[in-house]
Amino acid sequence: MKLVIFGLTVSSSWGNGHATLWRGLFRALLSQDCRIVFYERDVPYYAEHRDLRELPPGGTLRLYDDWAEAVAPAVRDLAYADIAIVTSYCPDGIAASNLVLSSAAGLRVFYDLDTPVTLARLAAGEAVGYIGPRGLADFDLVLSYTGGAALDELRSRLGARRVEPLYGSVDPEMHRRVAALPQYAADFSYLGTYARDRQAALEMLFVEPARRLPNRRFVIGGAQYPGAFPWTSNTHFVRHLPPGEHAAFFSSSRLTLNVTRQPMAAMGFCPSGRMFEAAACGTPILTDWWDGLEAFFEPGSEIIVARDTDDALAAIEMSEAQRNAIAVRARERALAEHTAERRAARLLAILENAAAAETTS
C-alpha cells in the first residue's frame, strides 16, 4: 500500500506534536510493507531544529521550498497512490487538497490532528488556512485526533461524510524506562510547548505548587515560553527536548503533569501524546480533567486527576509506593492499547473499510 501525505512536519519536533506521532506511525506502517511519501514545506523554524533527516526504509521525505516546486513530483506520486492524506496545519493544505481531490488516488483522506482548534476557529468566524470553501465534503474519509462530539461537528459543520477517530499513540522503542539524568531530575515535571490557552491550568497545577513547595524541584521542558512566564526560583527550564530525550526526561521525574489545551479539554476525548509517552516510561501522571479521559486511563487507578492546586499538592505529597503502583498500571495500559503498532493496525482497518465502502457506493 502506498500512502502520500501532505502535512505540517515530520522532520522537526520543535513546537509541534505532529512529528512524534508520525514517526511512530510510520515505523509501524513501514514494517507492514507500506510505502510512504511525506511532503513537508521546508520552513526556517523547522529547518533550524531538524531532528530527522530521512524516513526509515520504504519511506521518502520530500522537502520543498514552495508549492509550485512540489506539484510535479506530487502529481507523479499521486498517480500510483492507494491513499492520499492532507493534514491540519499543512501550510499548503488547500492547494494540496485540490490536488489530492483531482487525483486518481484510491482513497482521498483528511486527517485533522487539531480538531478542537479547527472547530473553535470556525466557530469564532476565523479563517482556517488548511480547509477550503467546501469544507471536508469531498474527501472519502476524515480522520480526527479527537473523538466524542468532535466527530459529529466535523459532519455537521464541515460536511464530512465518513469520520473515524485516530488518536495519538506512543512508540515503545523510543519511550521506555531509562536511567535518570540529573539535569532532568524533578519532584514534579511538565513537558509541553507553550500555549496561551494552557496557561491558566498550568499556573494552577504547576506554578502555584512550585511557589508553595520551595524546597521541591520543578522542571519544565518545551519551546516558545515567553520571558514573562511566571518562573519560580525552584523551577528549572529545559528549552525544547527532541523526542530522543523524552524518555530520560520522564524517567527522571517522580511525577509529571499533563495539561490539555482549552479547546481540546472543552471538546473532550483528546488525549495528549505526552500522556502515552510518560505512561510508557513508567512515570506517574497527574492530569487535568476532560470528558472521555476514562476511555484511555482509569482515573485514580492508572492516572491521577487534579481539578485545583490542592489536588496537585496532594499528588506531589502522595507516597512513592502509591504513585509507583499507579504508574505500573498506566504503563501496562499504554503498552496494551496505545502503541503506534495498535494505532497503525487501526488505521489500516479504517482505510480498508473505507475503500470497500467507496467501491460499493
N, C-alpha and C positions, 0 to 999 in steps of 0.2 A: 504494500500500500504506500503510495506517495502522497505526502502532505506538503502543501505550500502555504506558508504562514506569513502574513504581513503584520508585524507587531511593533511594540514600543522598543524593547531591547531584550536581548539575551546575553549580550556581551559584557554588560556592566550592571552590577547590583547596586550601584550608587543611587540612593534616594528613591528606590522603587522596589516593589515586591514582585514584579513580573519575572525578572531574570531568574531568581532562585526557583520559582515554580516551574518555569520552562525547562531548566536544566535537569531537574529530577524527572519530569515527564519525558523529556527527550531520551534520557538514558534508558528509561523503561521501554519506551516505544521502539527505539532502535534495537533493543535486544529481542524484539518480536518481529524482526525483519522488515520494519517500516523504513521508508526513506523520507528524509525531512529537508526542506529548504526553507530557511528563515530569512526574510527581508527586513533589514533594520536601517533606518536613516542614520548616517554617521555624524552625530552631533558632537560639538566640542565637550560638553559636560560629561558625556558618557565616554568619549574617547580618552579624556584625561584620567578617568578612573576605570579603565577597561580591565577586567579580571578574567576574561575568557576570549581567546583569540580564534578558536575554531571549535566546531561541534565534534562529538565522537564519530567514529567511522559510520558512514551511512547518512550523516548529516552535513549540510552545507550552510554556512553563514554568508549571506550576500549583503555586505555593507554598501550603501550608495550615498552620494552627496546630495542629489536632488532627484525628484520623482521622474523627470524626463530620462535620467540615466538608467532608472530601474525598469522602465516599461518594456523594452525589447527583451531582456532576459526573463522578465516575469511572464510575458506572453508565451515564451518557449516553455517555461516550467509549467505553466497552467495548462498547456496543450496536452500534457501527459499526467495531470494531477488527478488522483482519485478524490482528494479532499483539498479544498481551498478555504483558508481561515483568515479573517480580518479581526483584529482585536481592538478593544477600547484603548484610547490614548495612542494608537498608531498615528504618527504625525501626518501621514498621508492617507488617513482612514477612508475618506470619501472617495478619493481617486482610486485607491486600492479596491474599495467595494465595487465601484463601477467596473473596474477591470475584471474582478472575480465574477460578478454577476453576468457579464457579457461573454465569459469564457465557456469552454466545454468541460470544465472540471466536473467530476462526477457528483460532488456534493458541495454546495456553497454554504459556508458556516460563518456566523459572527460569534465571537467569544467575548463577553463583557466581563472583564476581571475587576471591574469597578462599578458594578450595577447600582448600588445605592447612591454613589456620587453622580452617576449619569442621570438617574431619575430625579435626584434633588435639583440638579442644574436645570433640567427640563421644567420641573415644577416652578422654579424661580424665574422662568422665561429666558434663561441664558442659552446662548448658542453652544452646541456640543460639536466640536470640530471633527469628530470621527463618525458622525451619523448624518446621513443625507436627508433630503426633504421627505423621502418616502419611508423614513424610519427603518425598521428591520423587516418590513413586509415581504421583501423579495428574496430573503435568504431561506434556504431549505431547512435550516436548523439554527437556533440561537442557544448558545451555552451561557450559563450565568454562574459566576463565582459565588453568588448569593442565592439561597433558596427561599422558601416561605412565600410571603406576599410579593416579593420582588418578581417572581415568575408570572403572577397574574398581571402585574403592572407592565411588564415587557410585552405582554399580549395586548392589553387594553390601550396603553399609551403609545407603543411603538409598532404595533401591528404584527408582532412575531407570531408565526403560525405554529411552530413546534419548538417548545422550550424545555431544556433539561438543565438541572444544576450540575456543575462540575466544580467541586470545592477544592481548596488548597490541599497540600499534602507535604510529606517530608521524605527526603531521600536518606535512608538509614546508613548509606555508605558515607555520607558526609556528616550526618548529625547523629552522634552516638556519644556515650560517656568516654571522656578522655581525661588526661591528667590536668589538674587545676593549674592555672598560671597566676603568679602573684599580682600582675598588673590588672587582672580582671577579678580578683578576689572581692567578694561582696556579701554582706549580710542580706542585701536586697538589691536587685538589678532591674534595669529596663533596657531593652534593645528595640529601637524603632526610629525611623525617620521622623523629624519634627513635623507636626501638622497642627495648625491653629485649632482645628475642631477637636483635638485630643487634649488641649492644654488644661482645661478646667478639671477633667478627670485625672490628668497626670499630676496636677498640683495637689488635688485632694488625696490621692492614693500613694503618691511618691514623695513629692516635695515637702508636704506638711509632716509626714512621718519622719523625714530626714531632719527637719527642724526640731522635732520633739525627742529624737534619739541621737543626740550629738556624738555619742561615743560609738555609734554603729557606722559601718562603711557602706555607702550607697554608690552605685556605679551606673551611669547612663552611657550607652553606645548608640551612635547614629549620626546622621548627616543633617545639615541645614538648620541647626539650632541657632537662634538669634542671640546676639550679645546681651539682650535684655532678659534672657531666660533667668528665672529666679534661683540661681545656684546657691547652694549652702556650702559651708566650709567642709562638710563631710561627704559631699557629693563629688565624685570623680568622673571626668568625662573622657570617653574614648571616641575620637572622631572617625566615623564610618568604619565599620568592620566588614571586610569581604566575607562571603559565605564560608570560606575555608577556616575562618576564625570563630564562627558562631559556636561550634561545639565546645571549644575551650572557654569561651565567654560563659555559656550556660553551665558548663561543668564546674566553673569556679564560683558559682552563686549558690548560697544556701536557700534562696527563694528568688523567683523572678516574676515580673509583672507583665500582664497583657492589658493594654488599653486599646479599645476599639474606636475607630473614627466615628464621630457623632452620627453621620448619615447611615453608617453600617450598623451601629448599635440600635438606631431607631427602626431600621428595617428588620433586623434580626437574621438568624441563620447565615451568618457571615463570619466564619472562623478565620482568625489570622494565621498565616503560615508560621509565624513565630511560636504560636501555641504548640503546634505539632513538633516543631524543632526542639523546643525546650523539653517537651514530654519525652521525645526520643532520646534526649541526653540524660534523662533521669533526674531532671531538676523540678522541684515542686513549683507549681504555678498559682499565682494569685491573679484573678481577672475581675474586670467589671462585669456586670450582669447584662445580658441581652437575650431576647426571646430565641429559643432554639438551641441554647447552649448545651442543654442536656442531650441533644442528639449527637454530640461529639465527645463530651466528657461528663461524667456524673458529678454534679456539684456536691461538695462535702466528702466525696469518696475518692474521686480522681482529680479534682481541681477545687481550689479554694475561691469562694466568691466574696468580693468586698463591695459594699454599697456606700461606705463612707470611710473617713480616716480611722475611726476606732476599729473597724473591721480589718483594715490594713495593719494597724498596730498589733492587733490580736494575732494575726497570721505571722508577723515577724517574731513575736514572743512565743509562738507555738513550740512545743518540744521538738527536738530534732527527730525523735522516733515517729511522732505523728506526721511530720512533713514528709519524711522518707517513705512512710507507708503509702501516703497519697501519691508520691512521685512514682513509686513502683507500679501502682495500679494504672496511672496515666501512661507510663511507658508501654505497658502491656497492651493497653487500648490503642495507642498510636501505632504500634508495630503490627497490630492485628487488622486495623481498619483504615488507617490514614496514611499509608505509604504511597509513594509515587507509583509503585507497581500496581497497587489496588486502584488508584485513580486512572492509570493508563488502561487497565483492563476495563474499567467502567467506560472510559472514553471510546474505546474500540467497540464495545457493545452498543453504545448510543449511536455511533456512526453507522454501524451495520444495520441497526433497526431503522434509522432514518433513511438510509439508502434504499432499503427494501420498501419502505413506505412510499418513497418517491417513485420507485419503479412501478408500483401497482396503482398509483394515483392517476 
